[in-house]
Amino acid sequence: MSGLAIRHLENLRRRDFVAGSALIDGRWIAGEQRGIVVDPATGEEIAEVASCSAADMNLAIAAAERSFASWRDLLPVRRGEVLRSWASLMLDHSEELAILVTSEQGKPLAEARHEIAYGAGFLEWFAAEGERAYGETIPSHKLGSLLHVRMQPIGVAAAITPWNFPVAMITRKAGAALAAGCPIIVKPAPETPLSALALARLAAEAGVPRGVLQVLVGKPVELSTPLLRDVRIRALSFTGSTEVGRLLLEGAADTVKKVSLELGGHAPFIIFDDVDLEKAVKGAMAAKFATSGQDCLAANRIYVQKSIYGAFVEAFAGAIGQLKVGHGLESATDIGPMTKLSVANKCLSQIDDAVKKGARVFSANQGAGLGPNFVPPTLLSDVTEDMLVAQDETFGPVAAVLPFESEEEVIGRANANEMGLAGYVYTDSLRRALRLSERIECGMLGINTASFTGPPIPFGGWKQSGLGREGSRHGLAEYMQFKYVCFGDLAN
């Protein structure tokens, strides 16, 4: 496993993908300071990147402001052509991008490949959606007047993106902003800068003008502070923890920015006794262990009706036992390392807490000796609501299973948490599915499916899981503002 990522990176067709230079005002900046990128599976240094300063960010903001008018005035179809070209280049270099993602983030290579295609899909979607930023005509309440509403780009935008989906979260934000006519500055997570900088190179090659898309890597607080304080930044999009989201929302208040936040999740996965057991197990596996569990949509609380509880736990444990733990670049790997040691430690602390409070534990017993970032896929059964795993987002391959008796009971328990990003319901009763689709408090709900995301859907949460939406026409609107215009005195 040692040196595996380095060997793959050395064999990349595009050696400039690991150059590690930031993109500021159309120039590639090596930077006076350099940051280190490590392979989370081994802890080995795999690359160096520019570590930008607040002064660099100020230069980027000025460049974005200068570029705004010309990009805004470009016809939407022309902006769409640039986005489609960017998406095409992503797909042309999909294998290299996937290797970058796995090397710095840790997810299995098959999942990284899927992320590249998923990310390119947002560019293609918004390329077309930008041509449909329709306004409206209002029947006038004033004699001799014509009333209409326009949708106009809000101005310079900024995106702060996470490490769990380092490609898709950039294209989902940047695709919408660019299609709307807004320049955007991207600050990727310091753990996963290589894929972000590679995307920036492809964007430049696709024809994105200088200053319209810029990518700066560096210390989060140092780079985010200018974004929050500068009035020229009109919109801010962030994906990450609720704790950081609160701080960004507070920091953006002084300049009254338009803020969209995709924050933490704690998804309930509810299984009723009328559903096919095999289908429920398959869905729970997909909802829990994708991206090695490091997914805001991951099923955190798996509620199973008591009459099938024992059978489900047995079948679920058997499926978990088949998962292969290893380096993401090894073809057989299902579960890679946690990207950050703190995530692995949180998983282990939740397991310890649950066991002390009476949970039964089944572990695939893999990952021992591979390194501190590895967490074996683990099933905790007989979980109760007072355990940490039932209260806090896990963000790792630890599945908590809780029994329930009635529909009314499980709805109350599912809604008791302050997170409300996603939920899952498995039932063969259409009436029950409709009732729960109304009553579960979350922004997205999958009925008898663990797969429901994509460019056309409005991605986002309720309560403390965030504000605003990404993807869909609603995602485009996050980077636009309404202008009401009244033409009067038309009778003369």
N, C-alpha and C positions, 0 to 999 in steps of 0.2 A: 504493500500500500504506500510505503514511503516513496516520494518522488513521482507518483503517478500523475498528479496534476501538472507538475513541471514538465514532464515528458510530453504530455498532450499539448500544453501551451507552446512548447518549443517547435511543435510540428504544425502549428497553425499556418494556413496559407497566407493570412494577413498578419504579418508580424507587427504592423502598426496598431493592431487591436490591443496589444499589451504595452504600448509606449507610455501610457499613463499620463498624457498631457491633457490639461483642461482646455475647454473651448470657450474663449472670451472674445467677443467682437470679431469673429471670423479668424482668430489667430489661435494656434496651439501653443499653450503656455506650459513649460516644464515646471516652473515654480521654483522659488528659492528654497522652500521647504518640501520635503517628500514624505509621503505616508506609506505605510507597509500594508500589503494585502496578503492574507494567509489562507491556506487551505484548511477549512475547519475540521476536516477529517484527520489531519496529521499535525496541524500547527505549524507547518513549514511555510516560510516566506515564498510567495510565488511571483510577486511583482511589486514595483514601487509606482506610486502615482503622485501627481502634483497635489500639495496640500495648500489650498488657496486661503487667502486672508480676507478680512473685512474690506480692505482697500481694493482687492480684486473684485469682490462682489459689487462694490460701488461703481467700478468701471463697467461691469456687466449690466447694471441697472441703467447707467447712462446710455450704453450701446443699444439696449432694448428700447429705451424711450426714443432714440433717434430713428430706429427702424420701424416704429409703429405705424406712421402715416403711410409709408409705401406698401407695407404688408396689408394694412387695413383696406387700402384702396384697390388692391389687386382683386380681379374678379374671383368670386368663389370657385368657379370651375378651374381657374388657374391654380389657386391654392390646393384644390383637390388633386390636380395633376401631380403636384410636388409630393403630396402625402402618399399617393399611389406609388410613385417612384420610390419613395422611402420604404414602403411596405415590400415592394418587389425586391429591393436590395437586401432587406432583412431575410426574406425567404431564400434568396440566392446564397446568403452566408449563414443559413440557419444552423448548420452543424458547428461552425466555429463559434457562433453566439451561444449555442447550447453548452459547448465545452467551457466557455468563459463562466456561464452561470453556475454549472456544477462545480467548477474549480473553486469559485469564491463563495458560493452559497451552500453547497453540499448536497442539494437534492439529486435524486437519481437522474441519469442522463436522459432517459425516456421522458421523464416529466419536464426536464429543461427543454427538450425538443418541442414538446407540446406548448410550453410557455411562449416560445418564439412565434409559433403559428398563431397562438391566441393573441399575442401582442400585435402582430402585423394586422390581424383582423380589425383591431380598433382603428388603425390608420385608414384602412379601406372603408370602414363604416363611416367615419367622420369626413372622409373625402367627399362622400355623397351627401351626408347630412348637412354639411356646410352650405350646400346649394338649396337647402330647404329650411332656412332660418326665416320662416314666414312671420310676417306681422299680421295685423288684422284691421279691418274697417269696421267702425262702430256706427250703427244707425244714430244719426244726430238728434240731440235733444234741443239744438239751437237752430232757429230758422236761418237758412242760407249758409249753413256751415258744413264742412266735410271733416270728419274725425277719423284719424287712423293712428295705429301704433306701429312703430318700427323696432326691430331688434338690431342693436348695434354693438360692436365689440367693446368690452369694458376698458381695455388698455393693457398695460404690461402685467403679465401674470407670473406667479412663481409656484413651483411644485417641489415639495419635500417628500421623497419617496422612500419606501421601506426596503429591507433586505430580503424578505421572503419571496417576493415576485419582482426582482430588480429590473426586468424588461417590461413586462406587461403593465406595471403601474406607471411607468414613464409614458408609454404610448397611449394608455387610456387617458391620461391627463393632457399630454402634449398634443395628441391628435385632436382633442376637443378644442383646446386653446387656439391652435394654429388654424383649424377650420373656421373658427369664429372670427379670425382676423387679428388675434392677439399674439405678440411675441411672448415667449416664455423662458424663464430661467429655471433650470432643474438642479436641485441639490440632492444627489442620491445618498443612500446610506453609506457611511464610511466602510462598512464591511464588504460592500459589493459595488465598487466603482468601475471595474473593468468593463462590464457589460454596458453600463450607462455611457461610458466614453466611446465604446465601439458604436453604439447607437448614434451618438453625435457625429462620428465620422461618416456614417452612412447617410445621415440626414443632410450633411453638407454636400456629399456627392449627389444626393437626389435633387439638389437645387434650393434647399432652404437658405435664404439670404443671410449674410452676416448680421449678427445681432438678434435675429429672429428666434433662434434656438441656441441657448448657451448652457453648458454643463460645467459646474464647479464642484470639486470635491474638497472636503476639509472638515474642521471641527464643527459639529452641529450648532453649538451656541454662537460661535464666532460668525458663521455664515448666515444663520437665520436672523440674527439681530438686525442687520441692515434691511433685510427683506421686510421685517415687521415695522420698522421705524420710518421707512422711506415712503412718502406719499405717492411717488410715481408707481409703486407696486399697488395695483388696484384690486387684484384677486390673488388669493392664496389657497392652494390645495395641499392637503396633508393626508397621508395614510400612515398610521402607526398606533401607538398606545393611547388610551384615553387620558392617561396622566400627562403626556406631552401635548396632546390635543388641547387640553384645558389651558396650558401655559401659552400655546400659540394663539388661542382665541383671545386670551387676556391681552397678549402683546399686540394683537392686531386692532384692538379696540380704539386706541388713540388716533389711528388714521382711518378708522371706519372702513376697513377693507371688506370685500366680499369673501367670505371664508367658507370653504367646503372641507369637511372632515370625515374621513372613513376610519373609525377608531376600533376599539376592541370588540370582541364577540364572546359569547358564552352559550353557544347554540344548543337548545334542547332538541333531542332526537327521540320522538315518541313512537313507540311500537305497540299497536293494539293486537289483541289475541285473534282477530279475524284475518290477519294477513299471513301470507305464505312465509314460513320461517326462513327458508333459504333466501328468498328475496330480501327479507329484512336484514339478514346477516350480511349479504352482499352490499346492501346500501350502507349499513353501518361501517363496514370496512372502508368503503370509498370515502364516506364523509369524515371518518376519523383519521385515516393514515395517509391521505394525499399530502404531498410536500412534507412527508415525515411528521405530520401533525402540526407543522408550523404554518397554519392557515387560519385566518380570522373567521372563516366559515366552518371550521372543524367542529364536529359534534363533541361537545364537552360534557353534556349530561344526557346519557342514554337511558330513557325511561321505558321500562318494559312491563306490560301488564302481567300481573302475578300468575295467571293460569299458564303462561308460556315462559315465565321467567327462567326456570331451571333449564329448560330445553334450549332457550336462546343462549344463556351463559355458556353452556357446554359447546354448542356449535360455534359460537363467537370465539371462544378460547381455542378451539381447533383451527379456525381460520387464522387467528393471530400467530399461532405456533408455526405456520407455514411461511411467515414473512422472513425474508433474508436481510440481515443487517450488514452493511459494508460501505466502502467508498462509493460515492455516487457514480464514478467513472467505471466501476466494475459492472458488467452487463447484467448480472443476476440480482443486483441490489434492489430491494424494495424500500428500505429505510436507511437513509443516510445520516450523517451527524447533525446535531443541532448547530446552527450557524454560530451561535454565541454560547459560551460556557455558562453564562447567567441563565439561559433558557434551560440547559440541561440540569443545572442545579435546582431550578424551580420545579421541574418535573420530579426529580428525586425527593425533594422536600414534600411534595404533595403525596407521593407514594408512602413515605415514612409516616406522615400525619394520618393518612387513611388507615394504614395497618395498625397504628397505635389505638385508633378509635374503633377497630373491629372489622374493617373491610377484609375480605379474602382477596388474595393476590395471585394472579397467574402471569408469569413472565415467559417470554419466548427464550429467555436465558441466552440471548445473543448480545454481542457488543462488548462483553467483558474483555478487557485487555486491548481494545481497539483504540482507546483514547478517551480523555475526559469529556469530550463533546457528544459521545454516543450514549443514547438511552435505549435500553431494550424495549421493544413493544410490550406493553404491560396492560393487563386487564385487571381492574379493581371491581369486584362485585360486592353486593350488600352495602353499597355506599349510602350514607345518610347526609342530610342537608347541612349538618354542622361540620362536615369535613372540608378542608381547603379546596379539594378538587371539585367539590360541588358549588363552591362559592366564587372561585377565581378562574379566569381563563388559563388553560394549561399550556397551550402552544407547543405541544410535543406529542409523542406516540404513547400516551397514557389514556386508556379508555375507562371511564367511570360508568358503571351500570347500576341503576336504581329501580327498585320495584314500585309499581303503583297499582291501585285497584280500580278507581273510577275515572271517567272522563273529566268530571268537574274537578276532582282532586288534582289531576296532572296538569290541567290548564292553570290552576292557581300556582302550582309549584314551578311550572315553566316560566310564568310571568313574574315571579317574585324577584328575579334578578334585575339590576339596573341596566344590564346590557340588552340590546334588542336588535342585533344585526341580522341574524338568520335563524331559521328553525326548520325542522323536518318532521313530517308526520307520515307514518305507514299504517294504512288501514284499507280494507276493501269496501268500507261503507261510504258511499257517496255523500249521504247526509252528514255523517260524522266529519268527513273531510271538509265539507262546506262550513260546518259549524266552527271547526278549529281554524280554518282559513280566516274567519272573521275575528276570532277571539285571541289567537296567539299574538303577542305584542312584539313584532319584529318587522323589519323592512323588507325581508325576502323570506319566502316559505316554499319549500319543496314538498310536494305531496307524492309519495311513492317514488321519489327520485332523489338521488344525491347530486345530480348535475343540473344546474339551472342558470349558470352565469354565461355571459357572452356580450358582444358589442351592442345588441339591440335592447338590452334590459337595463332598467334604472337601478344601479347598484348603490346600496346605502342602507343605513340603519335608523332605528328609533332610539329614543331615550339617550343614554350616554354612549351609544355606539356611533354617534356622529350627526352631521348636518349636510344637507345637499345630496346630490346624486351624481354618479359617474356612469358613462355609457349612455346610450339611448339619446333621444332628442333633449331630455332633461339634462344630460351631461354637457351638451353644447350650450345650454342656457346658463350654466354656471359661469361662463366666460362672456356673457352678453348682458346688456341692460336694455330696459324698455324706454322708448321715447314716445310720448304721446304728442301728436301734432294736431292742432285745430286750424283749419283754413276757414276764415270768416269772410263775411260780406260777399259771398259768391252770387247773390241775387242781382247785384248791380254790375 
